[in-house]
Amino acid sequence: MIVCVCRRVSDREIARHARAGMSFDDIQFELGVAAQCGQCEGCARDIVAQCCATAPVAALRAATRAEVATWPGSSA
C-alpha cells in the first residue's frame, strides 16, 4: 500500500528500512517520507513502531534479566 503519495513510498519500503535498524528520522531522510505535505507521518511512524517493537523488546527483556541476575545480593 502506498503510504506517502507525494514520494510514492510504500508500507513495505518503510518496513524494510525499519527492520534494517533505521529510525524514523533516518527513513524520512532516505526515502523522503513525511517530508513534503506531512499527511503520511502518523501512518509511517506507526509502521516503524510496529517493526521496531518486535525484536528490541525481547532483546531488552533478556538483557534486563541477565543484568538482574548479576546484581550483588540477587538470588536469581
C-alpha positions in Angstrom: 0.0 0.0 0.0 1.3 3.5 -0.8 1.7 5.4 2.4 3.4 8.6 1.1 1.6 9.7 -2.1 4.0 12.7 -2.6 7.1 10.5 -2.7 5.3 7.2 -3.7 6.7 5.3 -0.7 5.0 2.0 0.3 4.5 0.4 3.6 6.8 -2.4 2.5 9.7 0.1 1.8 9.2 1.7 5.2 9.1 -1.7 7.0 12.1 -3.0 5.2 14.2 0.1 6.3 12.8 -0.1 9.8 13.7 -3.8 10.1 17.2 -2.9 8.9 17.6 -0.8 12.1 16.8 2.6 10.7 15.0 5.1 12.9 12.0 7.2 11.6 14.3 10.2 11.1 16.7 8.0 9.1 13.9 6.7 6.9 12.5 10.1 6.4 15.9 11.3 5.2 16.5 8.3 3.0 13.0 7.9 1.4 11.6 11.4 1.8 8.5 10.1 3.6 6.5 12.8 5.5 8.9 15.4 4.2 6.5 17.2 1.8 2.9 17.6 2.9 3.2 15.6 6.1 -0.2 13.7 5.8 1.5 10.3 6.0 3.7 10.9 9.0 1.4 9.2 11.5 0.9 6.1 9.4 4.7 6.0 8.6 5.6 6.3 12.3 3.1 3.5 13.2 4.8 1.2 10.7 8.2 2.0 12.0 7.0 1.4 15.6 5.4 -1.9 14.7 8.6 -3.1 13.0 10.9 -1.9 15.8 8.7 -3.2 18.6 9.2 -6.9 17.8 12.9 -7.7 18.3 14.3 -5.0 20.5 11.7 -5.5 23.3 12.6 -9.2 23.6 16.3 -8.5 23.5 15.9 -5.8 26.1 13.9 -8.1 28.4 16.6 -10.8 28.1 19.4 -8.4 28.8 17.5 -7.0 31.8 17.0 -10.5 33.3 20.7 -11.2 32.8 21.7 -7.9 34.5 19.4 -8.5 37.4 20.9 -12.0 37.9 24.4 -10.5 38.2 23.4 -7.7 40.8 25.0 -8.2 44.2 22.6 -9.8 46.6 20.3 -11.1 43.9 19.1 -14.7 44.3 18.2 -15.2 40.7 
